[in-house]
Amino acid sequence: MKKKNGDIFWMSFSDLMTSLFFVVLVLYVLTYVMLKKEQNKLEIENEKLIQILQLEKQFKPLQNDEDFIYLPNCKKYISRELSEIEIFEPNEITIKEQYKTSTIKVGQKLESLLKDLNKANSNFSYLIIIEGNMANSWDRKFNENSSYGYTTSYKRALAVYNLWDENNIDLRKYNSEILISGSGFNGLCRDEIEENNKRFSIQIVPKIEYAN
């Protein structure tokens, strides 16, 4: 009788140890998988940081370009040659003839930059925002949220895009999307001298894509 009880004890003990072994094995596998996922996340974040730092360096030529003024607070570019100049007829959306060449030059510069960026970072895509801006009248008769301001500034940005398109400037071919917008009499980074807001600005937003 004692022998049988002993056999039962060791069989039960063996079953218990086998069960514990499988529990430990499962926990080990789960822990390994979770740690591997965290390691992959860290590697992706590290890669993203490296690429962002590289991208900032690649934007330096445009930021330092003598043809542009960079507004760091809102990360926008305006043409130096066209700053403080009303390139549109008053209350019109047509670019004045004498400023078309300079406007085309801005588009060509952007196309060249995007070509270089696309070559260096094929896994990046970009959102190019062409933003029309307007200056209020001397007596500030227009409300900041005036529909007239938003509509007219949008049409002015569209006029810039159409001029580039007519001169075979295609920003989309370098993995970029174009957004045409108008901030009217509102928006960030407005010049303190109201007359200087008669302009258009460009913003380049990089988008980094990763495979899961």
PATORTOR-558665 format. One record per residue: x, y, z of N, C-alpha, C in turn; residue in three letters. Coordinates in steps of 0.05 Angstrom, whole numbers, plus 5000, padded with zeros to 4 digits. Example, Ala and Ser with C-alpha at 12.3 -4.5 7.8 and 13.67 -1.06 7.14 Angstrom:
526448865156524649105156526449345156ala/525749555142527349795143525850015157ser/
//
This chain:
501749765000500050005000501750255000met/503850255016505650475017507050514990lys/507650304976508950314950507150454930lys/504550374931502750494912502450794918lys/502250874943502051154949504551304940asn/506851184943509251314934509351344904gly/508351144890508251164861506451394852asp/504151414866502151624859503451904865ile/504851914887506152174894508152264873phe/509852074864511852154844510652204817trp/508552064811507152124785505952394786met/504752464808503452724811505652944811ser/507852894824510053084825511153124797phe/511452904782512452914755510553074737ser/507953034740506053184724506153484731asp/506453544757506653824766509053954754leu/511353824755513853944744513653984714met/512353784700511953814671510254054665thr/508054084681506254314677507754584682ser/509354584703510854824710512854894687leu/514054684676515954724654514654854630phe/512254764623510854884601509955164607phe/509155214632508455494640510755684637val/513055594647515555754645516255794615val/516055584599516755604571514955804557leu/512355794563510455984550511056274559val/511556314585512256574595514856684581leu/516756504578519256574565518756674536tyr/517156514522516556584494515056844492val/513056884509511557134510513357374516leu/515157334536516957554543518857624520thr/519857414507521657454484520257614462tyr/517757524456516257654434515757954441val/514958004466514458284474516958454474met/519158344483521658494482522558544453leu/522158344436522858374408521258604395lys/518658614402516958824391517959104401lys/518559114426519559374437522159454424glu/523959254420526459304406525959414378gln/524059294364523459384337522359674337asn/520659734357519560004359521860204364lys/523760134381525960314387527660354362leu/528160134347529760154323528360334302glu/525760314300524260484281524360774289ile/523960824315524061104325526861224322glu/528861054326531661144322532161214293asn/531161044275531461084246529961344238glu/527661374250526061614243527461864252lys/528661864276530162094286532562154268leu/533961944260536361994243535462114216ile/533262014205532362124179531362404182gln/530062474204529062744208531462934211ile/533562854225535863024227537263054200leu/537362844184538462864157536763054140gln/534163034144532263204128532663494135leu/533063554160533463834168535963954155glu/538063784153540463874140539963924111lys/538263754098537763784070536064024063gln/534564124083532964364079534664624083phe/536964594094538664834099539264994074lys/539864864051540365024027538065214019pro/535565114023533365284017532965504037leu/533465434063533265634084535365854081gln/537665774071539865974068539966094040asn/538066014023538066113995537466413995asp/539066563980538666853979536066933966glu/534766743952532266813938529866783957asp/530266673981528066623999528466754026phe/526266814039526366884067524966664083ile/526266554102525166334118523966444143tyr/521466364149520066454173520066214193leu/522066194211522365954227520065904246pro/518666114255516466064274514165904262asn/513765924236511665764224512665594201cys/515365584198516665414178515565464150lys/515465714142514565784116516765944101lys/516465944075518366094058516866294042tyr/518066534039516966734021519266824003ile/518466913979520467013960521667273969ser/524267293970525567543978524967763957arg/525067683932524767873910521867983910glu/519967823919517167903918516068003945leu/517768003965516868103991516468403991ser/514568494006513868784008512968893981glu/511968713964511068803938508268683933ile/506468843922503768733915503968623887glu/504168363885504568243859501868203844ile/499668263857497068243844495868523841phe/494268553821492768803818490868833842glu/490369073851488569113874485868973870pro/485068813890482568663890482268473866asn/484568393854484568213832486167963839glu/485867753823487367503828489367443807ile/489767633789491767593767494467703774thr/496567543770499267643777500067853757ile/501268073767502168283749504368173730lys/504368273706506168173685509068193694glu/509868413707512668453714513668273736gln/511768123749512667953771512367653764tyr/511567593739511167313732513867163730lys/515867293720518467163717519567083745thr/519367263764520267203791518666983804ser/516066983799514366763810515066493798thr/515666493772516566243759519166143770ile/520966333776523566263787523266123814lys/521266213830520766093856519965793852val/518165753833517265483827519465303818gly/521265403801523465253791525365173814gln/525765353833527565303856526365073873lys/523665083877522364883893522464613879leu/522164613853522264363838525064233840glu/527064403838529864303841530364183868ser/529364323889529764223916528363963920leu/525863933911524363683914525663453899leu/526863513877528263313862530663203878lys/532163383891534363303908533463143932asp/531263243945530263103968529262823962leu/527862803939526862543931529062343925asn/531262443913533562273907534862173933lys/534962343953536362273978534462113997ala/531862153995529962024013527561913997asn/527961693985525861583968523461493983ser/523761444010521461354026519961584039asn/520761834032519362064042517362164021phe/515162274031513362424013512962704026ser/511962884010511863164019509163294013tyr/508263464030505963624026506863904021leu/506364013997507064283990504664463993ile/504764654011502564834015503165104003ile/501565173983501765443971499565613984ile/500365813999498465964015498466254005glu/496066343998495666623990495266794015gly/496467024015496267214038495167484027asn/493867634045492867894037493368094059met/493568354051493868574069491268714073ala/490668774098488168924103488369214094asn/486169344092486269624085487269804108ser/487970044102489170224122487370264146trp/484770254141482870294163481870034175asp/483169814167482469544177479469484175arg/478369544152475469514148474669224145lys/476669044138475968764134476368604160phe/474368454167474568274190476668054184asn/478067974204480167764201479067514188glu/476567454194475267204184473467264160asn/474067484146472467554123472467334101ser/470167254092469967054070471367164045ser/471067424040472367544017475467504018tyr/476567544042479467504046480367214040gly/478867024051479566744047479266664018tyr/477066744006476566673978478666793959thr/479167053962481067183944483867083948thr/484667043973487466943977487766663966ser/485666493968485766233956486166253926tyr/484666423913484766453884487466563875lys/488766723892491366823886493466603888arg/493166423908494966193910494566013885ala/492065983877491465813853492765943828leu/492766203827493966343804496966283803ala/498266263826501166193827501565913817val/499865723827500065443818499665423788tyr/497565563778496965543749499265653732asn/500565873742502865983727505165783726leu/505665643748507765433748506965213729trp/504465123730503564913713503864983683asp/503265233676503565323649506365323639glu/508265333658511165343652512465073658asn/510864863658511964593661513364543688asn/512564673708513564633735511764433749ile/512564193753510963983764512163883790asp/511063983812512063913839511163633847leu/509063533835507963273843509663033835arg/511263073814512762843804514962743823lys/515462893844517562813863516262723889tyr/514162553886512862433910511662643928asn/510462843916509363073932506463113925ser/504963213944502163293940502063593944glu/500263723929499964013930497364093944ile/497564273963495164383976495164683971leu/492964773959492665063953490765183973ile/491665393987490165504009490365804010ser/488565924025488666214029488066284058gly/489766444070489366524098488066794101ser/487466924078486067174078487567384094gly/486167514112487267724129488167604156phe/488267344158488867204183491367034179asn/491966864198494166674196496666744213gly/498366544216500866584231502966724215leu/504966834229507266964217506567194198cys/504467334204503867574189505867794196arg/506567954176508468174180507168394196asp/508668514214507568734231506768974213glu/508269004191507469214172505369094153ile/502969184156500769054142501169034112glu/502269244100502669244071504469014061glu/506168924079508068714072506768434069asn/504168424077502768164075501568114048asn/502168284028501168244001503068043987lys/502767793993504767593984503467313983arg/505067123975504366843978506666713992phe/506066494006508166354021508066054015ser/510265914020510565634014511265484040ile/509965264044510765094067511164804056gln/513364684065513964404057513864224081ile/511964044081511563864104512363584097val/514563474108515463204101513762994116pro/513262774102511762544114513462294111lys/514162174134515961944134514261694136ile/514661504118513061264117514861024123glu/513760844140515260604147513460354143tyr/514760144135513259884133512959774160ala/510759634166510259514192511859254195asn/
//
